[in-house]
Amino acid sequence: MDHYLDIQLLPDPEFSQPMLMGALYNKLHRALVSLETDRIGVSFPEYSLKPKGLGSILRIHGSNADLKQLQALDWLRGMRDHIELSPAQQVPADTQHSCVKRRQYKTNVERLRRRRMKRKGETYQEASEAIPDSVEQRPDLPFAVLRSQSTGQGFHLFVEQGKPMPEPVSGRFNSYGLSLGATVPIF
């Protein structure tokens, strides 16, 4: 994780910033799947809890070779009018690190009950007793709206950017550039 590149979303009168970030992140996800790599991570320099948002910059972290391999895919086709892409640069010295990970929530009790009824052959009453209303969680994290490649369904990918720490933690990243324990440079 010694190099990075920034993708800045440009203001657009037709598309909102969150919509453009979702489209950009979808394209990155497809590129990471096709590369079959677990060495590229992401961060969001303008990440904010109040107001809640990922911001307008997607920062991609990796080795110089990994970033060149990603750029060779031409994965930004269709987005070039909406972004400004920086060249790959070396991470500044004495940078802090943070774990950027996906958080999943049980957000719809009715959906959970229907799923249980189908899976276990239960009645609505049985599923309601097994899954009370108190199970529902209200997400309070920024998110990107993505489309599943396998099901075609839209979903919210909630992102949690952890507290800065002085030392990096190595590990693997998923096809969204997120990790449960590995860190990326934060600056």
Phi, psi and omega in degrees: 000050182261357179229163178207163168220146180254140172240112181264126174283134178269148177300141181221129182289340184264333185235138178285158179301313178299325179294317179294321178297320178298316179296316179297315181294323175300316180296319178297317179303313180297322179294318180293326176295315182291330177285339184053048181246151175236024183247008181243127180241167179232159169212170183230096184303334180258018180307134183212138175272330179221107355289150185290123177180156177275342180092193185249007180237127171254117179257127181250128185247145176172188174283163178302318180296317180296319180292324177294320178297319177297313182294332180293343182285344185057042183285349181269008179304133181091346181251349188303329179284347185252359186224164168234121184257126176275157172288162176296134181229159177283141178294135179300150178292159178054044179266143174281169182229158180208151175270125177249116187225165177273139173241131178248142183236151171271093191261347184224102183298320181298319178295318178298321179293315179300319180297317179295319179300317181291317183291318187253358180068030182270163172279169178299319180299315180296317179294323179294323178291323181285329182236090180288164179302333183292348180290331184299136181244142177258111180295141179234022182250155173297155182211163171242141177270118183239171177239127180295131178288331183276320184254342183079001181276145175281149177207162178264123175262103181279134185242129176245120178257112186290177179292145177296144176225151187288330185250142177286154174239122181277160180166193184255154178242147179277186184284005171253003181077019182248160183215152176280339183217334181288149181251162172235155176295138179240121178204000000 
